[in-house]
Amino acid sequence: MCRHMIAVLATGFILASASGLAAQAQAPVNPVIRGADDAVPKPIGKVVAVTGSVSIEHVGAAVVQANLGDAAQAKTGDAVYLRDVVRTGADSRVSINFSDGSSFNLSSNARMTLDEYVYDPDGKSNATFFNLAKGTATFVAGQIAKTGDMKVDTPVATMGIRGTTPHIEIADDGAVKFSTLIEEGKSKLAKKHATAVMPEQGSGPRPNICRGC
C-alpha cells in the first residue's frame, strides 16, 4: 500500500514538472527594445578638409561621443551628426559636406552648432538650422535651400538661404557682417552686398528655438 502511494505521488510530481516546462516553453518572449539613446545615429555629413586645430563634439550622438571620449582633433573623412558642435582654433579651418549637397567652410576661431537637419530627397519638409556663435563661415547651398528651409542663426539675426552662397563674419565685438558670393566666370568668387549689423546694447539672451513642438 505504501509503495503504491509513493509511486502515485512520484508520477504526479513528474507530470506537474513536465507541464511547467511546457508552459515555460510556450510563454511569449518579450523582445529587448533599445532606447533611442542606445542606437547609433545616422551621419548627416562628413569632413572633407581640415587645417590646424579643429574639434567636433558629438552632443547629440552619445554612443559615438562615448567611443571617442572628449572632443578630439577632427580629420578628413570624419562623420558629423545632428547637434554636433564644431570648433576651430587659431589659423585653422574646416570644410564639411552634407548629404543634400550643401557645404560650409569655417575659418579660424569659429564655433558652429548643427541644431537641425532634415533631408529626404522625396520629402517636402526638409530643413536646416545652424547656429554660428562666432568666427567666419561660408556656405554653399544644396537641395534643402532650393526646395526646403535653410537658415543660419547669428547673435544678431537669422539668415535665410535660398540657392545663394552667403559669407558671414562675426567680429570679436559681436558685430556681424553678411555678404553674398557671386560667381564671376567659372572659378572666381567675389563678395557682394556686404551688410554690417551691430548687436543691440543691453539686449537680453535670445529665446530658444523649438522646431516641431
N, CA, C and O of each residue as an XYZ file, in Angstrom:
852
protein
N       0.834     -1.211      0.000
C       0.000      0.000      0.000
C       0.861      1.249      0.000
O       0.622      2.187     -0.761
N       1.885      1.248      0.882
C       2.786      2.411      0.949
C       3.536      2.583     -0.359
O       3.703      3.694     -0.863
N       3.997      1.423     -0.914
C       4.724      1.519     -2.185
C       3.826      2.083     -3.283
O       4.296      2.842     -4.130
N       2.534      1.720     -3.279
C       1.598      2.215     -4.293
C       1.394      3.726     -4.169
O       1.350      4.432     -5.176
N       1.269      4.221     -2.938
C       1.092      5.664     -2.719
C       2.327      6.439     -3.148
O       2.220      7.508     -3.748
N       3.521      5.888     -2.836
C       4.768      6.567     -3.228
C       4.870      6.645     -4.747
O       5.283      7.663     -5.300
N       4.488      5.556     -5.414
C       4.547      5.541     -6.880
C       3.595      6.555     -7.477
O       3.934      7.227     -8.450
N       2.380      6.676     -6.893
C       1.409      7.650     -7.392
C       1.909      9.070     -7.197
O       1.793      9.895     -8.103
N       2.466      9.368     -6.024
C       2.998     10.712     -5.751
C       4.147     11.053     -6.695
O       4.223     12.173     -7.202
N       5.031     10.103     -6.931
C       6.166     10.341     -7.826
C       5.692     10.613     -9.241
O       6.218     11.491     -9.926
N       4.681      9.843     -9.682
C       4.139     10.050    -11.027
C       3.505     11.426    -11.153
O       3.679     12.101    -12.168
N       2.763     11.849    -10.121
C       2.142     13.181    -10.133
C       3.166     14.289    -10.177
O       2.965     15.291    -10.862
N       4.280     14.126     -9.446
C       5.340     15.143     -9.448
C       5.968     15.273    -10.825
O       6.228     16.382    -11.291
N       6.212     14.141    -11.479
C       6.823     14.164    -12.813
C       5.907     14.841    -13.814
O       6.362     15.629    -14.643
N       4.583     14.532    -13.740
C       3.632     15.146    -14.665
C       3.535     16.652    -14.439
O       3.458     17.422    -15.396
N       3.540     17.076    -13.163
C       3.471     18.506    -12.856
C       4.701     19.231    -13.369
O       4.590     20.330    -13.914
N       5.893     18.624    -13.200
C       7.131     19.244    -13.681
C       7.122     19.368    -15.192
O       7.543     20.391    -15.734
N       6.643     18.329    -15.884
C       6.596     18.371    -17.345
C       5.641     19.435    -17.832
O       5.920     20.108    -18.825
N       4.500     19.604    -17.142
C       3.535     20.633    -17.533
C       4.121     22.022    -17.348
O       3.893     22.910    -18.170
N       4.888     22.217    -16.255
C       5.504     23.522    -16.013
C       6.520     23.871    -17.071
O       6.568     25.013    -17.529
N       7.342     22.903    -17.476
C       8.339     23.159    -18.516
C       7.682     23.473    -19.843
O       8.154     24.337    -20.582
N       6.585     22.772    -20.157
C       5.885     23.030    -21.418
C       5.288     24.424    -21.428
O       5.302     25.104    -22.455
N       4.755     24.860    -20.270
C       4.176     26.207    -20.195
C       5.238     27.268    -20.387
O       5.007     28.280    -21.049
N       6.438     27.026    -19.789
C       7.528     27.987    -19.967
C       7.963     28.065    -21.423
O       8.278     29.142    -21.927
N       7.979     26.909    -22.100
C       8.413     26.889    -23.497
C       7.441     27.627    -24.388
O       7.845     28.228    -25.384
N       6.128     27.589    -24.034
C       5.121     28.237    -24.857
C       4.929     29.705    -24.513
O       4.285     30.432    -25.270
N       5.480     30.162    -23.374
C       5.294     31.554    -22.961
C       5.982     32.477    -23.954
O       7.087     32.169    -24.401
N       5.367     33.593    -24.313
C       5.985     34.523    -25.267
C       7.227     35.167    -24.690
O       7.284     35.463    -23.497
N       8.211     35.380    -25.527
C       9.458     36.014    -25.111
C       9.384     37.492    -25.438
O       9.200     37.871    -26.594
N       9.528     38.328    -24.415
C       9.462     39.769    -24.634
C      10.736     40.246    -25.318
O      11.826     39.999    -24.802
N      10.637     40.928    -26.472
C      11.841     41.406    -27.157
C      12.498     42.539    -26.388
O      11.824     43.304    -25.699
N      13.806     42.644    -26.507
C      14.544     43.736    -25.881
C      14.469     44.950    -26.789
O      14.927     44.919    -27.931
N      13.893     46.006    -26.271
C      13.732     47.222    -27.059
C      14.823     48.209    -26.669
O      14.909     48.602    -25.506
N      15.645     48.610    -27.606
C      16.722     49.556    -27.340
C      16.179     50.965    -27.410
O      15.396     51.310    -28.294
N      16.605     51.758    -26.472
C      16.174     53.141    -26.452
C      16.813     53.933    -27.567
O      17.785     53.492    -28.180
N      16.261     55.110    -27.829
C      16.785     55.951    -28.915
C      18.220     56.359    -28.644
O      19.012     56.523    -29.572
N      18.563     56.526    -27.337
C      19.911     56.965    -26.998
C      20.935     55.862    -27.215
O      22.128     56.139    -27.336
N      20.467     54.578    -27.268
C      21.393     53.471    -27.441
C      21.729     53.235    -28.905
O      22.751     52.619    -29.209
N      20.902     53.705    -29.805
C      21.106     53.462    -31.226
C      22.153     54.418    -31.779
O      22.231     55.579    -31.379
N      22.951     53.912    -32.699
C      23.944     54.765    -33.345
C      23.231     55.642    -34.369
O      22.579     55.113    -35.269
N      23.333     56.955    -34.263
C      22.610     57.841    -35.183
C      23.204     57.800    -36.585
O      24.331     57.352    -36.793
N      22.418     58.277    -37.532
C      22.857     58.321    -38.917
C      23.605     59.628    -39.171
O      23.109     60.694    -38.807
N      24.783     59.571    -39.785
C      25.521     60.806    -40.080
C      24.745     61.691    -41.052
O      23.981     61.197    -41.881
N      24.947     62.997    -40.940
C      24.317     63.931    -41.868
C      25.330     64.533    -42.834
O      24.954     65.244    -43.767
N      26.601     64.253    -42.617
C      27.641     64.770    -43.500
C      29.000     64.256    -43.065
O      29.099     63.397    -42.189
N      30.049     64.788    -43.684
C      31.398     64.371    -43.305
C      32.399     65.492    -43.561
O      32.165     66.397    -44.361
N      33.516     65.399    -42.857
C      34.601     66.365    -43.001
C      35.370     66.049    -44.281
O      35.761     64.905    -44.513
N      35.584     67.073    -45.109
C      36.303     66.855    -46.368
C      37.664     67.548    -46.389
O      38.489     67.253    -47.254
N      37.911     68.463    -45.454
C      39.213     69.127    -45.388
C      39.409     69.712    -44.000
O      38.474     70.254    -43.410
N      40.627     69.602    -43.479
C      40.959     70.129    -42.151
C      42.336     70.771    -42.200
O      43.275     70.214    -42.766
N      42.443     71.949    -41.600
C      43.731     72.617    -41.447
C      43.843     73.120    -40.017
O      42.957     73.830    -39.542
N      44.915     72.764    -39.325
C      45.119     73.248    -37.969
C      44.305     72.488    -36.939
O      44.049     71.293    -37.086
N      43.900     73.204    -35.884
C      43.199     72.600    -34.754
C      41.686     72.718    -34.920
O      41.134     73.817    -34.872
N      41.022     71.586    -35.114
C      39.567     71.546    -35.300
C      39.005     70.412    -34.445
O      39.501     69.287    -34.500
N      37.976     70.706    -33.659
C      37.342     69.677    -32.837
C      35.852     69.614    -33.140
O      35.229     70.623    -33.472
N      35.289     68.411    -33.020
C      33.851     68.207    -33.211
C      33.325     67.433    -32.009
O      33.742     66.304    -31.751
N      32.409     68.052    -31.281
C      31.798     67.405    -30.124
C      30.435     66.854    -30.542
O      29.568     67.601    -30.995
N      30.254     65.539    -30.385
C      29.011     64.889    -30.803
C      27.993     64.935    -29.662
O      27.752     63.927    -28.997
N      27.405     66.094    -29.442
C      26.482     66.290    -28.323
C      25.249     65.409    -28.454
O      24.779     64.853    -27.461
N      24.720     65.275    -29.664
C      23.503     64.502    -29.875
C      23.739     63.052    -30.231
O      22.782     62.312    -30.460
N      24.990     62.628    -30.284
C      25.323     61.239    -30.627
C      26.122     60.645    -29.476
O      27.346     60.536    -29.541
N      25.404     60.261    -28.416
C      26.049     59.826    -27.181
C      26.936     58.606    -27.388
O      28.023     58.525    -26.816
N      26.481     57.655    -28.203
C      27.253     56.436    -28.427
C      28.565     56.754    -29.127
O      29.617     56.236    -28.752
N      28.502     57.599    -30.136
C      29.708     57.978    -30.878
C      30.665     58.741    -29.977
O      31.867     58.475    -29.984
N      30.139     59.693    -29.195
C      30.983     60.501    -28.330
C      31.625     59.649    -27.245
O      32.778     59.877    -26.881
N      30.890     58.667    -26.725
C      31.437     57.802    -25.685
C      32.628     57.004    -26.205
O      33.584     56.761    -25.469
N      32.572     56.601    -27.453
C      33.680     55.851    -28.043
C      34.901     56.728    -28.280
O      36.034     56.246    -28.268
N      34.662     58.026    -28.497
C      35.768     58.936    -28.787
C      36.331     59.596    -27.541
O      37.476     60.047    -27.542
N      35.527     59.658    -26.463
C      35.955     60.400    -25.284
C      35.690     61.876    -25.474
O      34.679     62.257    -26.064
N      36.592     62.714    -24.979
C      36.434     64.155    -25.143
C      36.559     64.528    -26.616
O      37.068     63.764    -27.436
N      36.072     65.739    -26.923
C      36.141     66.221    -28.305
C      37.582     66.135    -28.807
O      38.481     66.758    -28.241
N      37.791     65.375    -29.854
C      39.136     65.123    -30.351
C      39.386     65.891    -31.635
O      38.467     66.458    -32.226
N      40.651     65.902    -32.060
C      41.036     66.545    -33.299
C      40.306     65.900    -34.472
O      40.378     64.687    -34.670
N      39.605     66.721    -35.242
C      38.877     66.213    -36.404
C      39.859     65.905    -37.533
O      40.932     66.500    -37.629
N      39.466     64.971    -38.374
C      40.297     64.614    -39.525
C      39.404     64.362    -40.730
O      38.205     64.124    -40.592
N      39.999     64.417    -41.901
C      39.249     64.206    -43.135
C      38.580     62.832    -43.130
O      39.210     61.824    -42.811
N      37.302     62.810    -43.487
C      36.549     61.565    -43.502
C      35.695     61.348    -42.277
O      34.845     60.458    -42.273
N      35.897     62.147    -41.221
C      35.078     62.006    -40.014
C      33.615     62.324    -40.315
O      33.318     63.241    -41.082
N      32.712     61.567    -39.712
C      31.278     61.817    -39.871
C      30.828     62.922    -38.927
O      31.408     63.107    -37.857
N      29.799     63.652    -39.325
C      29.181     64.651    -38.453
C      27.715     64.270    -38.269
O      27.095     63.661    -39.141
N      27.175     64.649    -37.100
C      25.830     64.238    -36.725
C      25.015     65.447    -36.275
O      25.547     66.532    -36.038
N      23.711     65.224    -36.167
C      22.814     66.264    -35.685
C      23.242     66.711    -34.291
O      23.585     65.888    -33.443
N      23.217     68.026    -34.062
C      23.561     68.696    -32.811
C      25.059     68.672    -32.508
O      25.462     68.967    -31.383
N      25.882     68.327    -33.487
C      27.330     68.433    -33.295
C      27.731     69.888    -33.082
O      27.096     70.807    -33.600
N      28.805     70.080    -32.304
C      29.386     71.407    -32.104
C      30.776     71.398    -32.732
O      31.641     70.624    -32.321
N      30.987     72.254    -33.723
C      32.249     72.310    -34.456
C      33.018     73.551    -34.018
O      32.473     74.655    -34.020
N      34.287     73.371    -33.643
C      35.128     74.486    -33.204
C      36.441     74.480    -33.977
O      37.007     73.422    -34.252
N      36.915     75.666    -34.322
C      38.220     75.803    -34.972
C      39.116     76.684    -34.115
O      38.646     77.631    -33.485
N      40.401     76.372    -34.094
C      41.359     77.170    -33.351
C      41.961     78.259    -34.212
O      41.512     78.505    -35.331
N      42.994     78.916    -33.674
C      43.673     79.977    -34.414
C      44.355     79.389    -35.654
O      44.916     78.294    -35.614
N      44.293     80.138    -36.744
C      44.909     79.711    -38.007
C      44.432     78.315    -38.431
O      45.212     77.503    -38.929
N      43.155     78.059    -38.225
C      42.594     76.746    -38.557
C      41.344     76.916    -39.403
O      40.740     77.988    -39.427
N      40.959     75.852    -40.098
C      39.736     75.875    -40.894
C      39.267     74.447    -41.149
O      40.049     73.499    -41.085
N      37.974     74.313    -41.440
C      37.415     73.000    -41.722
C      36.328     73.137    -42.782
O      35.610     74.136    -42.822
N      36.214     72.135    -43.630
C      35.169     72.086    -44.657
C      34.345     70.826    -44.448
O      34.892     69.735    -44.288
N      33.015     70.984    -44.452
C      32.106     69.863    -44.233
C      31.062     69.829    -45.337
O      30.445     70.847    -45.651
N      30.866     68.653    -45.926
C      29.826     68.443    -46.934
C      28.665     67.670    -46.316
O      28.868     66.780    -45.490
N      27.436     68.024    -46.729
C      26.243     67.382    -46.191
C      25.550     66.547    -47.260
O      25.827     66.679    -48.453
N      24.638     65.681    -46.805
C      24.022     64.706    -47.705
C      23.143     65.332    -48.776
O      22.864     64.685    -49.785
N      22.696     66.572    -48.590
C      21.856     67.222    -49.607
C      22.677     67.972    -50.643
O      22.119     68.589    -51.551
N      24.019     67.924    -50.512
C      24.884     68.621    -51.452
C      25.357     69.970    -50.968
O      26.167     70.610    -51.638
N      24.874     70.424    -49.823
C      25.334     71.701    -49.274
C      26.663     71.501    -48.554
O      27.053     70.373    -48.254
N      27.348     72.597    -48.283
C      28.631     72.529    -47.589
C      28.893     73.842    -46.879
O      28.302     74.871    -47.207
N      29.786     73.794    -45.902
C      30.224     75.046    -45.294
C      31.689     74.961    -44.926
O      32.227     73.890    -44.646
N      32.319     76.127    -44.936
C      33.713     76.272    -44.553
C      33.783     77.187    -43.341
O      33.266     78.304    -43.375
N      34.416     76.723    -42.276
C      34.627     77.536    -41.085
C      36.076     77.965    -41.028
O      36.983     77.149    -41.197
N      36.297     79.265    -40.786
C      37.657     79.776    -40.646
C      38.080     79.723    -39.182
O      37.418     79.085    -38.363
N      39.185     80.394    -38.852
C      39.769     80.297    -37.521
C      38.876     80.885    -36.435
O      38.089     81.800    -36.676
N      39.022     80.326    -35.221
C      38.323     80.798    -34.018
C      36.812     80.861    -34.217
O      36.172     81.840    -33.836
N      36.252     79.824    -34.807
C      34.810     79.781    -35.074
C      34.152     78.695    -34.228
O      34.791     77.746    -33.773
N      32.847     78.878    -34.038
C      32.057     77.868    -33.317
C      30.680     77.771    -33.959
O      29.968     78.770    -34.065
N      30.308     76.579    -34.383
C      29.011     76.374    -35.025
C      28.346     75.114    -34.471
O      29.000     74.098    -34.237
N      27.009     75.209    -34.266
C      26.220     74.075    -33.795
C      25.228     73.667    -34.878
O      24.547     74.515    -35.455
N      25.150     72.372    -35.152
C      24.245     71.849    -36.178
C      22.921     71.483    -35.505
O      22.670     70.316    -35.204
N      22.083     72.486    -35.274
C      20.878     72.315    -34.458
C      19.787     71.494    -35.133
O      19.093     70.722    -34.470
N      19.629     71.650    -36.435
C      18.543     70.950    -37.122
C      18.975     70.554    -38.527
O      19.599     71.341    -39.238
N      18.640     69.337    -38.919
C      18.934     68.883    -40.281
C      17.937     67.785    -40.646
O      17.983     66.682    -40.103
N      17.046     68.103    -41.566
C      16.049     67.150    -42.042
C      16.139     67.120    -43.561
O      15.895     68.129    -44.223
N      16.493     65.952    -44.116
C      16.596     65.859    -45.572
C      16.124     64.502    -46.061
O      16.642     63.459    -45.663
N      15.131     64.544    -46.930
C      14.617     63.377    -47.641
C      14.466     63.798    -49.098
O      13.700     64.716    -49.392
N      15.182     63.144    -50.018
C      15.111     63.558    -51.432
C      13.689     63.671    -51.958
O      13.421     64.473    -52.852
N      12.766     62.867    -51.406
C      11.374     62.900    -51.853
C      10.463     63.634    -50.872
O       9.249     63.689    -51.066
N      11.052     64.196    -49.822
C      10.249     64.850    -48.797
C       9.925     66.297    -49.117
O      10.531     66.909    -49.997
N       8.945     66.839    -48.375
C       8.521     68.223    -48.561
C       8.739     69.063    -47.308
O       8.338     70.226    -47.261
N       9.372     68.478    -46.293
C       9.594     69.201    -45.036
C      11.077     69.275    -44.706
O      11.453     69.246    -43.534
N      11.920     69.371    -45.722
C      13.355     69.453    -45.499
C      13.713     70.784    -44.844
O      13.145     71.826    -45.171
N      14.663     70.728    -43.914
C      15.029     71.949    -43.190
C      16.423     71.820    -42.600
O      16.866     70.732    -42.231
N      17.103     72.958    -42.520
C      18.410     73.048    -41.879
C      18.433     74.298    -41.015
O      17.979     75.364    -41.432
N      18.969     74.155    -39.800
C      19.117     75.309    -38.920
C      20.448     75.174    -38.199
O      20.601     74.335    -37.311
N      21.422     76.014    -38.590
C      22.734     76.013    -37.976
C      22.915     77.296    -37.171
O      22.375     78.344    -37.529
N      23.675     77.208    -36.089
C      23.934     78.368    -35.246
C      25.415     78.706    -35.282
O      26.249     77.926    -34.822
N      25.741     79.876    -35.831
C      27.118     80.357    -35.866
C      27.302     81.344    -34.725
O      26.810     82.470    -34.794
N      28.008     80.933    -33.672
C      28.178     81.769    -32.486
C      29.311     82.770    -32.651
O      29.236     83.884    -32.133
N      30.363     82.379    -33.370
C      31.487     83.287    -33.597
C      32.311     82.783    -34.764
O      32.192     81.630    -35.180
N      33.162     83.680    -35.294
C      34.025     83.297    -36.395
C      33.434     83.624    -37.752
O      32.470     84.382    -37.862
N      34.026     83.041    -38.780
C      33.628     83.298    -40.165
C      33.241     81.992    -40.845
O      33.921     80.976    -40.705
N      32.135     82.037    -41.584
C      31.659     80.845    -42.284
C      31.173     81.211    -43.673
O      30.584     82.272    -43.881
N      31.425     80.325    -44.618
C      30.911     80.457    -45.976
C      30.103     79.212    -46.305
O      30.569     78.093    -46.094
N      28.893     79.402    -46.820
C      28.001     78.290    -47.120
C      27.796     78.165    -48.624
O      27.729     79.163    -49.342
N      27.699     76.938    -49.081
C      27.287     76.656    -50.450
C      25.972     75.896    -50.355
O      25.927     74.789    -49.818
N      24.908     76.486    -50.873
C      23.572     75.914    -50.718
C      23.417     74.628    -51.512
O      23.970     74.481    -52.602
N      22.649     73.692    -50.941
C      22.338     72.435    -51.606
C      20.849     72.315    -51.881
O      20.169     73.318    -52.101
N      20.347     71.095    -51.869
C      18.946     70.855    -52.203
C      17.986     71.423    -51.166
O      16.897     71.876    -51.520
N      18.367     71.408    -49.899
C      17.466     71.928    -48.869
C      17.176     73.398    -49.099
O      16.030     73.830    -48.967
N      18.197     74.177    -49.442
C      17.999     75.608    -49.673
C      17.106     75.864    -50.880
O      16.404     76.874    -50.931
N      17.128     74.961    -51.844
C      16.345     75.161    -53.064
C      14.880     74.771    -52.891
O      13.992     75.403    -53.464
N      14.632     73.735    -52.107
C      13.265     73.222    -52.001
C      12.700     73.249    -50.592
O      11.503     73.029    -50.409
N      13.536     73.515    -49.586
C      13.085     73.487    -48.204
C      13.366     74.785    -47.479
O      13.188     75.872    -48.029
N      13.805     74.661    -46.242
C      14.013     75.821    -45.382
C      15.402     75.735    -44.762
O      15.622     74.930    -43.858
N      16.341     76.552    -45.233
C      17.698     76.571    -44.706
C      17.959     77.909    -44.047
O      17.795     78.958    -44.670
N      18.367     77.874    -42.782
C      18.615     79.106    -42.038
C      19.900     78.991    -41.228
O      20.285     77.911    -40.781
N      20.553     80.144    -41.051
C      21.749     80.237    -40.223
C      21.504     81.312    -39.175
O      21.191     82.455    -39.507
N      21.647     80.942    -37.919
C      21.412     81.870    -36.819
C      22.727     82.490    -36.376
O      23.750     81.808    -36.321
N      22.705     83.784    -36.059
C      23.864     84.504    -35.549
C      23.436     85.252    -34.291
O      22.244     85.277    -33.983
N      24.365     85.863    -33.552
C      23.982     86.592    -32.340
C      23.032     87.759    -32.584
O      22.394     88.221    -31.638
N      22.912     88.255    -33.817
C      22.068     89.432    -34.057
C      20.903     89.177    -35.002
O      19.936     89.939    -34.998
N      20.970     88.125    -35.811
C      19.901     87.906    -36.792
C      19.942     86.475    -37.304
O      20.957     85.787    -37.191
N      18.824     86.041    -37.867
C      18.735     84.736    -38.515
C      18.640     84.949    -40.018
O      17.789     85.698    -40.497
N      19.522     84.283    -40.758
C      19.621     84.490    -42.198
C      19.026     83.304    -42.947
O      19.446     82.167    -42.733
N      18.060     83.551    -43.818
C      17.513     82.519    -44.678
C      18.343     82.389    -45.941
O      18.788     83.392    -46.500
N      18.554     81.165    -46.391
C      19.404     80.915    -47.559
C      18.574     80.254    -48.646
O      17.928     79.232    -48.415
N      18.598     80.850    -49.840
C      17.844     80.329    -50.976
C      18.739     80.255    -52.206
O      18.758     81.187    -53.011
N      19.466     79.184    -52.361
C      20.266     78.999    -53.562
C      21.400     79.987    -53.728
O      21.882     80.191    -54.842
N      21.841     80.615    -52.624
C      22.935     81.572    -52.687
C      24.156     81.004    -51.980
O      24.120     79.894    -51.448
N      25.238     81.778    -51.980
C      26.453     81.397    -51.265
C      26.788     82.503    -50.273
O      27.581     83.389    -50.592
N      26.205     82.472    -49.085
C      26.427     83.540    -48.113
C      27.773     83.425    -47.406
O      28.325     82.338    -47.236
N      28.273     84.577    -47.006
C      29.526     84.680    -46.264
C      29.214     85.478    -45.006
O      28.752     86.616    -45.093
N      29.460     84.896    -43.844
C      29.103     85.534    -42.579
C      30.350     85.687    -41.719
O      31.095     84.729    -41.511
N      30.569     86.902    -41.221
C      31.703     87.182    -40.347
C      31.192     87.750    -39.029
O      30.428     88.716    -39.020
N      31.612     87.153    -37.917
C      31.253     87.651    -36.595
C      32.529     88.125    -35.911
O      33.412     87.324    -35.604
N      32.621     89.434    -35.675
C      33.809     90.024    -35.074
C      33.846     89.761    -33.571
O      32.864     89.308    -32.982
N      34.998     90.053    -32.959
C      35.152     89.838    -31.522
C      34.213     90.715    -30.709
O      33.829     90.343    -29.600
N      33.832     91.889    -31.249
C      32.931     92.777    -30.520
C      31.462     92.415    -30.732
O      30.575     93.105    -30.229
N      31.200     91.337    -31.476
C      29.831     90.889    -31.688
C      29.194     91.390    -32.961
O      28.090     90.964    -33.302
N      29.862     92.293    -33.683
C      29.309     92.798    -34.941
C      29.288     91.681    -35.986
O      30.227     90.892    -36.088
N      28.212     91.632    -36.748
C      28.052     90.585    -37.760
C      27.998     91.220    -39.141
O      27.274     92.192    -39.357
N      28.759     90.672    -40.065
C      28.801     91.173    -41.431
C      28.317     90.083    -42.381
O      28.878     88.989    -42.423
N      27.266     90.395    -43.144
C      26.717     89.460    -44.121
C      27.123     89.890    -45.524
O      27.117     91.080    -45.840
N      27.473     88.932    -46.358
C      27.721     89.218    -47.767
C      27.384     87.974    -48.572
O      27.263     86.877    -48.026
N      27.234     88.162    -49.874
C      26.901     87.055    -50.766
C      27.998     86.890    -51.794
O      28.438     87.869    -52.397
N      28.441     85.676    -51.999
C      29.459     85.402    -53.002
C      28.777     85.103    -54.325
O      27.884     84.258    -54.392
N      29.199     85.801    -55.385
C      28.631     85.568    -56.709
C      29.726     85.058    -57.630
O      30.899     85.395    -57.468
N      29.335     84.255    -58.582
C      30.301     83.636    -59.479
C      30.675     84.587    -60.605
O      29.816     85.189    -61.249
N      31.968     84.705    -60.823
C      32.486     85.503    -61.940
C      33.278     84.556    -62.846
O      34.348     84.080    -62.468
N      32.755     84.290    -64.025
C      33.392     83.304    -64.885
C      33.099     81.914    -64.359
O      31.948     81.608    -64.046
N      34.105     81.069    -64.254
C      33.898     79.698    -63.825
C      34.602     79.359    -62.520
O      34.266     78.363    -61.880
N      35.566     80.168    -62.119
C      36.335     79.776    -60.951
C      36.525     80.885    -59.928
O      37.095     80.649    -58.862
N      36.052     82.107    -60.237
C      36.289     83.213    -59.331
C      35.050     83.516    -58.523
O      33.931     83.425    -59.029
N      35.246     83.879    -57.260
C      34.139     84.279    -56.408
C      34.411     85.671    -55.867
O      35.541     85.977    -55.486
N      33.401     86.511    -55.830
C      33.563     87.873    -55.322
C      32.464     88.169    -54.324
O      31.359     87.637    -54.431
N      32.769     89.032    -53.336
C      31.787     89.411    -52.333
C      30.869     90.494    -52.882
O      31.297     91.367    -53.638
N      29.609     90.423    -52.492
C      28.638     91.401    -52.956
C      27.611     91.645    -51.863
O      27.273     90.734    -51.108
N      27.111     92.879    -51.778
C      26.067     93.246    -50.831
C      26.478     92.977    -49.387
O      25.756     92.291    -48.664
N      27.602     93.495    -48.962
C      28.028     93.328    -47.578
C      27.209     94.234    -46.674
O      27.003     95.406    -46.989
N      26.745     93.703    -45.560
C      25.951     94.458    -44.604
C      26.447     94.151    -43.205
O      26.527     92.989    -42.808
N      26.782     95.206    -42.450
C      27.246     95.033    -41.078
C      26.102     95.303    -40.122
O      25.358     96.269    -40.290
N      25.961     94.452    -39.121
C      24.912     94.604    -38.120
C      25.557     94.554    -36.752
O      26.263     93.599    -36.427
N      25.313     95.595    -35.936
C      25.856     95.649    -34.592
C      24.834     95.097    -33.610
O      23.634     95.316    -33.783
N      25.290     94.381    -32.576
C      24.350     93.885    -31.572
C      23.761     95.024    -30.774
O      24.439     96.020    -30.523
N      22.501     94.893    -30.366
C      21.853     95.929    -29.583
C      22.425     95.953    -28.177
O      22.667     94.906    -27.577
N      22.641     97.163    -27.653
C      23.166     97.320    -26.315
C      22.105     96.927    -25.298
O      20.946     97.329    -25.404
N      22.515     96.138    -24.315
C      21.603     95.776    -23.247
C      20.559     94.757    -23.630
O      19.630     94.508    -22.862
N      20.689     94.162    -24.796
C      19.697     93.174    -25.218
C      19.889     91.890    -24.432
O      21.020     91.472    -24.185
N      18.802     91.270    -24.044
C      18.851     90.049    -23.259
C      19.156     88.856    -24.131
O      19.314     88.982    -25.345
N      19.239     87.682    -23.499
C      19.526     86.469    -24.275
C      18.407     86.146    -25.235
O      17.240     86.412    -24.947
N      18.750     85.576    -26.371
C      17.758     85.228    -27.375
C      17.009     83.977    -26.939
O      17.604     83.079    -26.344
N      15.721     83.907    -27.224
C      14.953     82.728    -26.810
C      15.371     81.489    -27.584
O      15.832     81.570    -28.722
N      15.199     80.345    -26.941
C      15.485     79.085    -27.620
C      14.473     78.849    -28.732
O      13.310     79.238    -28.625
N      14.927     78.215    -29.786
C      14.052     77.926    -30.921
C      13.663     76.459    -30.869
O      14.526     75.581    -30.872
N      12.395     76.201    -30.821
C      11.900     74.825    -30.763
C      11.163     74.514    -32.051
O      10.177     75.174    -32.380
N      11.634     73.511    -32.785
C      11.006     73.160    -34.047
C      10.219     71.869    -33.873
O      10.737     70.875    -33.364
N       8.958     71.898    -34.303
C       8.119     70.714    -34.210
C       7.476     70.528    -32.854
O       6.956     69.450    -32.566
N       7.497     71.577    -31.989
C       6.903     71.458    -30.657
C       5.387     71.580    -30.736
O       4.707     71.505    -29.712
